[in-house]
Amino acid sequence: MCSEPGPPSRGVGSWQRAEQLLIGVFVAVPFLALVAAVPLAWRHGLSPTDLVLAVAFYLVSGLGITVGFHRHFTHGSFKARRPLRIALALAGSLAVEGPLLTWVADHRKHHRYSDRDGDPHSPWRYGRSPRALAKGMAYAHLGWLFETEHASPREYAPDLLRDRAITLVSRGFGVLALVSLALPALLGGVLTGSWQGALSAFFWAGLVRICLVHHVTWSINSICHAAGAHPFRSRDRSGNVWWLAPLSFGESWHNLHHADPTSARHGVLTGQLDASARLIRWFEHLGWAYDVRWPDGRRVAGRRQAETPGGAPTP
């Protein structure tokens, strides 16, 4: 990975051991469920109740990450009325990607040192050879989560530490992680009137849904920093990966995001689907979101660049 003078020291904020253990459980167990899901779906199918619940919880938790944790809390792409702000914090927590304050601190540090020494999850950390990149991709996708030291919220998210309600949501991560599994099971049981329905919803709308949200989110860290188009100037190797856009709600238009991090819309070119930006627009129309930082045409045009034949950004 390319380095620059004066690399930063490691973050001083540490996850509690219980939180880190919980992350390990919520990475491994949903993944095993996803592996089991394919033969189960092939043999027994997927009930309408399970499908509706899985899609609903995918939308709530996934958009809680993209609109809430990422665009609102990390980058301040828009301001939110108090009820919406708290709702976004709760929704993002249901994705089980770690406490809100830690998530924001890590991501702000990522932007400060993107694809340089100090980046928590750059796929280029081990070098540019095929073997080094393969190792870096694995680290950027998953390995970095198990580091004992994460970015300090006191250094990278002091604004959120001053918000008592948001701090309480972050501290309640463990409880909300359990809710993310228990609530689908409860709804499945109520809607079907059976324990079998509860267990099935727990599997599909709980475990499998969490695994899908996880790997889509982590693909932004790994795939979108190693592949994709680079129509905009940025100081890193962030790229646009079109096929990830529907599942990631527009997050995979990652090159523009790193060129203009506070923009509420990432997919600014023709045909670039950005469901997160659409939801922010609806919130704005309802008066729940305001001071939205929509992309300016002249600013976007000013960031355009030519690409090399290989797709890498020009110096």
MIGUTI-650334 format. One record per residue (C-alpha): residue number from 1; residue in three letters; x, y, z. Coordinates in Angstrom, 1 decimal. Example, Ala and Ser with C-alpha at 12.3 -4.5 7.8 and 13.67 -1.06 7.14 Angstrom:
<recs>
[rec 1 "ALA" [12.3 -4.5 7.8]]
[rec 2 "SER" [13.7 -1.1 7.1]]
</recs>
This chain:
<recs>
[rec 1 "MET" [0.0 0.0 0.0]]
[rec 2 "CYS" [1.2 3.5 -0.8]]
[rec 3 "SER" [2.3 5.3 2.3]]
[rec 4 "GLU" [2.9 8.9 3.1]]
[rec 5 "PRO" [5.2 10.6 5.7]]
[rec 6 "GLY" [4.1 10.6 9.3]]
[rec 7 "PRO" [1.7 7.7 9.6]]
[rec 8 "PRO" [-0.8 8.0 12.4]]
[rec 9 "SER" [-0.6 6.0 15.6]]
[rec 10 "ARG" [-3.1 3.2 16.2]]
[rec 11 "GLY" [-6.4 4.3 17.6]]
[rec 12 "VAL" [-6.6 4.2 21.4]]
[rec 13 "GLY" [-10.2 3.3 21.7]]
[rec 14 "SER" [-10.7 -0.4 22.4]]
[rec 15 "TRP" [-13.9 -2.5 22.1]]
[rec 16 "GLN" [-15.0 -4.2 25.3]]
[rec 17 "ARG" [-14.2 -7.9 25.1]]
[rec 18 "ALA" [-17.9 -8.8 25.4]]
[rec 19 "GLU" [-18.7 -6.6 22.4]]
[rec 20 "GLN" [-15.9 -8.1 20.3]]
[rec 21 "LEU" [-17.0 -11.6 21.2]]
[rec 22 "LEU" [-20.5 -10.7 20.2]]
[rec 23 "ILE" [-19.3 -9.5 16.8]]
[rec 24 "GLY" [-17.5 -12.8 16.3]]
[rec 25 "VAL" [-20.7 -14.7 17.1]]
[rec 26 "PHE" [-22.8 -12.5 14.8]]
[rec 27 "VAL" [-20.3 -12.9 12.0]]
[rec 28 "ALA" [-19.9 -16.7 12.2]]
[rec 29 "VAL" [-23.4 -17.8 13.0]]
[rec 30 "PRO" [-25.2 -15.9 10.3]]
[rec 31 "PHE" [-22.6 -17.0 7.8]]
[rec 32 "LEU" [-23.2 -20.6 8.7]]
[rec 33 "ALA" [-26.9 -20.0 8.3]]
[rec 34 "LEU" [-26.3 -18.5 4.8]]
[rec 35 "VAL" [-24.4 -21.7 3.8]]
[rec 36 "ALA" [-27.3 -23.8 5.0]]
[rec 37 "ALA" [-29.9 -21.5 3.4]]
[rec 38 "VAL" [-29.2 -22.6 -0.2]]
[rec 39 "PRO" [-30.0 -26.3 0.2]]
[rec 40 "LEU" [-32.9 -25.5 2.6]]
[rec 41 "ALA" [-34.5 -23.1 0.0]]
[rec 42 "TRP" [-33.9 -25.7 -2.7]]
[rec 43 "ARG" [-35.7 -28.5 -0.8]]
[rec 44 "HIS" [-38.4 -26.7 1.1]]
[rec 45 "GLY" [-38.8 -23.3 -0.5]]
[rec 46 "LEU" [-39.3 -19.9 1.2]]
[rec 47 "SER" [-42.7 -19.1 2.7]]
[rec 48 "PRO" [-44.3 -15.7 1.8]]
[rec 49 "THR" [-44.1 -14.7 5.5]]
[rec 50 "ASP" [-40.4 -15.4 5.7]]
[rec 51 "LEU" [-39.8 -13.6 2.4]]
[rec 52 "VAL" [-41.7 -10.4 3.5]]
[rec 53 "LEU" [-40.0 -10.3 6.9]]
[rec 54 "ALA" [-36.6 -10.9 5.4]]
[rec 55 "VAL" [-37.0 -8.1 2.9]]
[rec 56 "ALA" [-38.5 -5.8 5.4]]
[rec 57 "PHE" [-35.7 -6.3 7.9]]
[rec 58 "TYR" [-33.0 -6.1 5.2]]
[rec 59 "LEU" [-34.5 -2.7 4.1]]
[rec 60 "VAL" [-34.7 -1.3 7.7]]
[rec 61 "SER" [-31.2 -2.5 8.8]]
[rec 62 "GLY" [-29.5 -1.9 5.5]]
[rec 63 "LEU" [-30.9 1.6 5.1]]
[rec 64 "GLY" [-30.2 2.2 8.8]]
[rec 65 "ILE" [-26.5 1.7 7.9]]
[rec 66 "THR" [-26.4 3.6 4.6]]
[rec 67 "VAL" [-28.7 6.5 5.4]]
[rec 68 "GLY" [-28.1 6.6 9.2]]
[rec 69 "PHE" [-24.7 5.4 10.3]]
[rec 70 "HIS" [-23.0 6.4 7.1]]
[rec 71 "ARG" [-24.5 9.5 5.4]]
[rec 72 "HIS" [-26.1 11.1 8.5]]
[rec 73 "PHE" [-23.9 10.3 11.5]]
[rec 74 "THR" [-20.5 9.9 9.9]]
[rec 75 "HIS" [-20.6 12.5 7.2]]
[rec 76 "GLY" [-23.4 14.9 8.1]]
[rec 77 "SER" [-24.9 14.7 4.6]]
[rec 78 "PHE" [-28.2 16.0 6.2]]
[rec 79 "LYS" [-29.6 17.0 9.5]]
[rec 80 "ALA" [-32.5 15.0 11.0]]
[rec 81 "ARG" [-35.3 15.9 13.3]]
[rec 82 "ARG" [-34.8 14.3 16.7]]
[rec 83 "PRO" [-37.2 11.3 16.2]]
[rec 84 "LEU" [-35.7 10.5 12.9]]
[rec 85 "ARG" [-32.2 10.8 14.2]]
[rec 86 "ILE" [-32.9 8.3 17.0]]
[rec 87 "ALA" [-34.8 6.0 14.6]]
[rec 88 "LEU" [-31.8 5.9 12.2]]
[rec 89 "ALA" [-29.5 5.0 15.1]]
[rec 90 "LEU" [-31.8 2.1 16.2]]
[rec 91 "ALA" [-32.3 0.9 12.6]]
[rec 92 "GLY" [-28.6 0.9 11.8]]
[rec 93 "SER" [-27.9 -1.0 15.1]]
[rec 94 "LEU" [-30.2 -3.8 13.9]]
[rec 95 "ALA" [-27.5 -4.6 11.2]]
[rec 96 "VAL" [-25.3 -5.8 14.0]]
[rec 97 "GLU" [-22.1 -4.2 12.6]]
[rec 98 "GLY" [-20.9 -2.9 16.0]]
[rec 99 "PRO" [-21.8 0.0 18.3]]
[rec 100 "LEU" [-22.7 3.3 16.5]]
[rec 101 "LEU" [-19.9 5.3 18.0]]
[rec 102 "THR" [-17.3 2.8 17.0]]
[rec 103 "TRP" [-18.7 2.4 13.5]]
[rec 104 "VAL" [-18.6 6.1 12.9]]
[rec 105 "ALA" [-15.1 6.5 14.4]]
[rec 106 "ASP" [-13.7 3.7 12.3]]
[rec 107 "HIS" [-15.3 5.1 9.1]]
[rec 108 "ARG" [-14.1 8.7 9.8]]
[rec 109 "LYS" [-10.6 7.4 10.3]]
[rec 110 "HIS" [-10.9 5.4 7.0]]
[rec 111 "HIS" [-11.6 8.6 5.2]]
[rec 112 "ARG" [-8.8 10.5 6.8]]
[rec 113 "TYR" [-6.2 7.9 5.7]]
[rec 114 "SER" [-8.0 6.2 2.8]]
[rec 115 "ASP" [-5.8 3.6 1.2]]
[rec 116 "ARG" [-2.7 4.9 3.1]]
[rec 117 "ASP" [-1.0 3.8 6.3]]
[rec 118 "GLY" [-3.6 4.2 9.0]]
[rec 119 "ASP" [-6.6 3.2 7.0]]
[rec 120 "PRO" [-8.4 0.6 9.2]]
[rec 121 "HIS" [-9.5 -1.6 6.2]]
[rec 122 "SER" [-7.6 -0.9 2.9]]
[rec 123 "PRO" [-7.2 -3.9 0.6]]
[rec 124 "TRP" [-3.8 -2.4 -0.4]]
[rec 125 "ARG" [-2.3 -2.6 3.1]]
[rec 126 "TYR" [0.0 -5.5 2.2]]
[rec 127 "GLY" [1.1 -4.3 -1.3]]
[rec 128 "ARG" [0.1 -4.4 -4.9]]
[rec 129 "SER" [1.1 -7.9 -6.0]]
[rec 130 "PRO" [-1.8 -10.4 -6.7]]
[rec 131 "ARG" [-1.0 -12.3 -3.5]]
[rec 132 "ALA" [-0.7 -9.2 -1.4]]
[rec 133 "LEU" [-4.0 -7.9 -2.8]]
[rec 134 "ALA" [-5.8 -11.2 -2.1]]
[rec 135 "LYS" [-4.6 -11.0 1.5]]
[rec 136 "GLY" [-5.5 -7.4 1.7]]
[rec 137 "MET" [-9.0 -8.0 0.3]]
[rec 138 "ALA" [-9.7 -10.7 3.0]]
[rec 139 "TYR" [-8.5 -8.3 5.7]]
[rec 140 "ALA" [-10.5 -5.3 4.3]]
[rec 141 "HIS" [-13.6 -7.5 4.0]]
[rec 142 "LEU" [-13.6 -9.2 7.4]]
[rec 143 "GLY" [-10.3 -9.5 9.2]]
[rec 144 "TRP" [-10.1 -5.9 10.4]]
[rec 145 "LEU" [-13.2 -6.3 12.5]]
[rec 146 "PHE" [-11.2 -8.5 14.9]]
[rec 147 "GLU" [-8.5 -5.9 15.6]]
[rec 148 "THR" [-8.2 -5.2 19.3]]
[rec 149 "GLU" [-7.8 -1.5 18.8]]
[rec 150 "HIS" [-10.4 0.5 16.9]]
[rec 151 "ALA" [-10.5 4.2 16.2]]
[rec 152 "SER" [-11.3 6.3 19.3]]
[rec 153 "PRO" [-14.7 7.9 19.4]]
[rec 154 "ARG" [-13.2 10.6 21.6]]
[rec 155 "GLU" [-10.9 11.5 18.7]]
[rec 156 "TYR" [-13.1 10.8 15.7]]
[rec 157 "ALA" [-16.7 11.2 17.0]]
[rec 158 "PRO" [-16.7 13.8 19.8]]
[rec 159 "ASP" [-19.8 15.4 18.3]]
[rec 160 "LEU" [-21.8 12.2 18.8]]
[rec 161 "LEU" [-20.4 11.7 22.4]]
[rec 162 "ARG" [-22.1 14.9 23.3]]
[rec 163 "ASP" [-25.5 13.5 22.3]]
[rec 164 "ARG" [-26.8 11.5 25.3]]
[rec 165 "ALA" [-29.5 9.6 23.4]]
[rec 166 "ILE" [-27.1 8.5 20.6]]
[rec 167 "THR" [-24.5 7.5 23.2]]
[rec 168 "LEU" [-27.1 5.3 25.0]]
[rec 169 "VAL" [-28.1 3.6 21.7]]
[rec 170 "SER" [-24.4 2.9 21.0]]
[rec 171 "ARG" [-24.0 1.4 24.5]]
[rec 172 "GLY" [-27.0 -0.7 24.0]]
[rec 173 "PHE" [-25.5 -2.5 21.0]]
[rec 174 "GLY" [-25.6 -5.9 22.7]]
[rec 175 "VAL" [-29.3 -5.7 23.5]]
[rec 176 "LEU" [-30.2 -4.3 20.0]]
[rec 177 "ALA" [-28.2 -7.2 18.4]]
[rec 178 "LEU" [-30.4 -9.6 20.3]]
[rec 179 "VAL" [-33.5 -7.7 19.3]]
[rec 180 "SER" [-32.4 -7.9 15.6]]
[rec 181 "LEU" [-32.9 -11.7 16.0]]
[rec 182 "ALA" [-35.8 -11.9 18.4]]
[rec 183 "LEU" [-38.1 -9.5 16.7]]
[rec 184 "PRO" [-38.3 -11.4 13.4]]
[rec 185 "ALA" [-38.9 -14.6 15.3]]
[rec 186 "LEU" [-41.7 -12.9 17.3]]
[rec 187 "LEU" [-43.3 -11.5 14.2]]
[rec 188 "GLY" [-43.0 -14.8 12.5]]
[rec 189 "GLY" [-44.6 -16.6 15.3]]
[rec 190 "VAL" [-47.5 -14.1 15.6]]
[rec 191 "LEU" [-48.2 -14.1 11.8]]
[rec 192 "THR" [-48.2 -17.9 11.4]]
[rec 193 "GLY" [-49.5 -18.8 14.9]]
[rec 194 "SER" [-46.8 -21.5 15.3]]
[rec 195 "TRP" [-43.4 -22.1 16.8]]
[rec 196 "GLN" [-42.3 -23.4 13.4]]
[rec 197 "GLY" [-43.1 -20.0 11.9]]
[rec 198 "ALA" [-41.1 -18.3 14.6]]
[rec 199 "LEU" [-38.0 -20.5 14.0]]
[rec 200 "SER" [-38.3 -20.1 10.2]]
[rec 201 "ALA" [-38.4 -16.3 10.5]]
[rec 202 "PHE" [-35.5 -16.4 13.0]]
[rec 203 "PHE" [-33.5 -18.2 10.4]]
[rec 204 "TRP" [-34.4 -16.2 7.2]]
[rec 205 "ALA" [-35.3 -12.7 8.5]]
[rec 206 "GLY" [-32.7 -13.0 11.3]]
[rec 207 "LEU" [-29.6 -14.9 10.6]]
[rec 208 "VAL" [-29.6 -15.0 6.8]]
[rec 209 "ARG" [-30.6 -11.4 6.5]]
[rec 210 "ILE" [-27.9 -10.2 8.9]]
[rec 211 "CYS" [-25.3 -12.2 6.9]]
[rec 212 "LEU" [-26.4 -10.6 3.7]]
[rec 213 "VAL" [-26.3 -7.1 5.1]]
[rec 214 "HIS" [-22.8 -7.7 6.6]]
[rec 215 "HIS" [-21.2 -9.0 3.4]]
[rec 216 "VAL" [-22.8 -6.3 1.2]]
[rec 217 "THR" [-21.5 -3.6 3.6]]
[rec 218 "TRP" [-18.0 -5.2 3.8]]
[rec 219 "SER" [-17.9 -5.5 0.0]]
[rec 220 "ILE" [-17.8 -1.7 -0.1]]
[rec 221 "ASN" [-14.6 -1.8 2.0]]
[rec 222 "SER" [-13.0 -4.5 0.0]]
[rec 223 "ILE" [-14.3 -4.7 -3.6]]
[rec 224 "CYS" [-15.0 -1.0 -4.1]]
[rec 225 "HIS" [-11.4 -0.1 -3.1]]
[rec 226 "ALA" [-9.9 -2.7 -5.4]]
[rec 227 "ALA" [-12.1 -2.6 -8.5]]
[rec 228 "GLY" [-14.6 -0.5 -10.4]]
[rec 229 "ALA" [-14.7 2.7 -12.5]]
[rec 230 "HIS" [-13.0 6.0 -11.5]]
[rec 231 "PRO" [-14.8 8.8 -13.2]]
[rec 232 "PHE" [-14.0 11.3 -10.4]]
[rec 233 "ARG" [-10.7 12.5 -8.8]]
[rec 234 "SER" [-10.0 11.2 -5.4]]
[rec 235 "ARG" [-6.9 10.6 -3.4]]
[rec 236 "ASP" [-7.4 6.9 -3.1]]
[rec 237 "ARG" [-8.5 3.9 -5.2]]
[rec 238 "SER" [-12.2 4.0 -4.5]]
[rec 239 "GLY" [-14.2 2.8 -7.5]]
[rec 240 "ASN" [-17.8 2.5 -8.7]]
[rec 241 "VAL" [-19.1 -1.1 -8.8]]
[rec 242 "TRP" [-22.4 -1.1 -10.6]]
[rec 243 "TRP" [-23.7 -4.5 -9.7]]
[rec 244 "LEU" [-23.5 -3.8 -6.0]]
[rec 245 "ALA" [-25.6 -0.7 -6.2]]
[rec 246 "PRO" [-29.1 -2.3 -5.8]]
[rec 247 "LEU" [-28.1 -4.5 -2.8]]
[rec 248 "SER" [-26.1 -1.7 -1.1]]
[rec 249 "PHE" [-28.7 1.0 -1.7]]
[rec 250 "GLY" [-26.3 3.1 -3.8]]
[rec 251 "GLU" [-23.2 2.8 -1.6]]
[rec 252 "SER" [-21.2 1.2 -4.3]]
[rec 253 "TRP" [-21.0 4.4 -6.3]]
[rec 254 "HIS" [-18.0 4.7 -4.1]]
[rec 255 "ASN" [-15.7 6.8 -6.2]]
[rec 256 "LEU" [-17.9 9.9 -6.1]]
[rec 257 "HIS" [-18.4 9.4 -2.3]]
[rec 258 "HIS" [-14.6 9.6 -1.7]]
[rec 259 "ALA" [-14.4 12.6 -4.1]]
[rec 260 "ASP" [-17.2 14.4 -2.3]]
[rec 261 "PRO" [-17.8 12.6 1.1]]
[rec 262 "THR" [-20.5 14.8 2.4]]
[rec 263 "SER" [-22.7 14.5 -0.6]]
[rec 264 "ALA" [-26.1 13.0 0.2]]
[rec 265 "ARG" [-26.2 11.3 -3.2]]
[rec 266 "HIS" [-23.5 9.0 -4.3]]
[rec 267 "GLY" [-24.9 7.9 -7.7]]
[rec 268 "VAL" [-24.7 11.2 -9.5]]
[rec 269 "LEU" [-24.3 10.1 -13.1]]
[rec 270 "THR" [-27.1 9.0 -15.5]]
[rec 271 "GLY" [-28.7 5.7 -14.6]]
[rec 272 "GLN" [-26.9 5.3 -11.2]]
[rec 273 "LEU" [-29.5 3.9 -8.8]]
[rec 274 "ASP" [-29.2 5.3 -5.3]]
[rec 275 "ALA" [-32.0 4.2 -3.1]]
[rec 276 "SER" [-30.4 5.8 0.0]]
[rec 277 "ALA" [-30.5 9.3 -1.7]]
[rec 278 "ARG" [-34.2 8.7 -2.7]]
[rec 279 "LEU" [-35.1 7.9 0.9]]
[rec 280 "ILE" [-33.3 11.1 2.1]]
[rec 281 "ARG" [-35.3 13.0 -0.5]]
[rec 282 "TRP" [-38.5 11.6 0.9]]
[rec 283 "PHE" [-37.4 12.5 4.5]]
[rec 284 "GLU" [-36.7 16.0 3.2]]
[rec 285 "HIS" [-40.1 16.4 1.6]]
[rec 286 "LEU" [-41.8 15.2 4.9]]
[rec 287 "GLY" [-39.8 17.8 6.8]]
[rec 288 "TRP" [-37.9 15.2 8.8]]
[rec 289 "ALA" [-34.6 15.9 7.2]]
[rec 290 "TYR" [-33.2 19.4 6.4]]
[rec 291 "ASP" [-30.0 21.1 5.3]]
[rec 292 "VAL" [-29.4 18.2 2.9]]
[rec 293 "ARG" [-26.1 18.5 1.0]]
[rec 294 "TRP" [-27.3 17.6 -2.5]]
[rec 295 "PRO" [-24.5 17.4 -5.2]]
[rec 296 "ASP" [-23.9 20.6 -7.1]]
[rec 297 "GLY" [-23.6 20.2 -10.9]]
[rec 298 "ARG" [-20.6 22.4 -11.2]]
[rec 299 "ARG" [-18.8 20.8 -8.3]]
[rec 300 "VAL" [-19.5 17.3 -9.7]]
[rec 301 "ALA" [-18.2 18.4 -13.1]]
[rec 302 "GLY" [-15.1 19.9 -11.5]]
[rec 303 "ARG" [-14.2 16.5 -10.0]]
[rec 304 "ARG" [-14.5 14.6 -13.3]]
[rec 305 "GLN" [-11.3 13.0 -14.7]]
[rec 306 "ALA" [-10.0 11.0 -17.6]]
[rec 307 "GLU" [-9.4 7.3 -16.9]]
[rec 308 "THR" [-6.4 5.2 -18.0]]
[rec 309 "PRO" [-7.2 2.2 -20.2]]
[rec 310 "GLY" [-6.9 -0.2 -17.2]]
[rec 311 "GLY" [-9.5 1.7 -15.2]]
[rec 312 "ALA" [-7.1 3.0 -12.5]]
[rec 313 "PRO" [-7.4 6.7 -11.7]]
[rec 314 "THR" [-4.9 9.0 -13.3]]
[rec 315 "PRO" [-2.3 10.6 -11.0]]
</recs>
